[in-house]
Amino acid sequence: MRDPIVQYLSLNGKALKDWTIGVSGANERMDRWLAAQKEIGSRGRARDAIERGKVFLNGVAVSFSEAGRKLAVGDRVGYWEDRPGSARPRDREVVAARGSLAVIHEDAALIVANKPAGWLVEPLPGEEAGEVTLRDMLADHLRSRVRVRPHVVHRIDRDTSGLVLFALTVAARDALKAQFERRTPERLYLAIVHGHVVPAAGTWRDKLVWDRDRLIQKRAHVHEERAKDAIARYRVLEQHRRAALLEVSLVTGKRNQIRVQAGSRGYPLVGERLYAFGHTPQPGDPTMGRQALHAASLSFRHPVTGRQVTFAAPTPQDMRQLLAAIRRD
């Protein structure tokens, strides 16, 4: 449906700031194109303008999920800086998802959320917009707090559930990131893996390198230039006939780290599709619609008080059901 305010302005001859997209703007993301215009000036301001209902495409108000939409030759982009009602962010496509947002802790400096599986923490570089991320949900949750925005401190994979930490000030973000760089926070994960894990406790040490073309993590030669240390400690909490429940403590925090380290040792996560390393589930093996990995506990020093704080997220229902089935086997 066309925005009635835009129709009214059009009928009365009043103009928004209006651009017609030419060849040079074709196939450009809308938020990036707007950021290049002097009236906007940055990607952040472009996304904020979209969020507040100030941007229109071909006479229709643009929703937040359309920020990454590709422009076409002949598209008309409008910008109404002083649109009535745009002083605060309007609701986006978050209503249906609000019931899934679980805030574990919130104060003036930080917020800890329990991310459901299937959500991105934030848009990936080059990722098309069009879905609500955890960062979007928290921004919506925080919008009553003037000038407060969530800053990502660390990430977990889309299909991994559990705790994610955001800072609410730049100072808190910098202090928390410095802790992660020093490897002082304790991050405990629950993982359900195929097979019989031997030994029952130990440390995984690898050199990993991110394959930018295939977008996967790979084990690397110790002398490979871009290789990074990947260290995790694990212990078997439950060993069953076909699968095991592990507690994994990350020392380093590389992308997909637990998934690739477990899989490369012959214990791929149940539900793993990318790092199975040739493992083929047999009839009767446990199955799951995602990798069975949950960020269960997070401990760090509070960036303001300096006190050690610890937060926990309950095991999600799909993993509880999987464990129940494994225990019955």
Beta strands, then each sheet from edge to edge (+ up, - down):
strand 1: 17-20
strand 2: 55-57
strand 3: 60-61
strand 4: 76-79
strand 5: 102-106
strand 6: 110-115
strand 7: 151-152
strand 8: 161-167
strand 9: 186-194
strand 10: 201-211
strand 11: 216-219
strand 12: 228-239
strand 13: 243-250
strand 14: 293-301
strand 15: 308-312
sheet 1: 1+ 4- 2+ 3-
sheet 2: 5+ 6- 8+ 7-
sheet 3: 5+ 6- 8+ 14+ 9- 13+ 12- 10+ 11-
sheet 4: 5+ 6- 8+ 14+ 15-
end
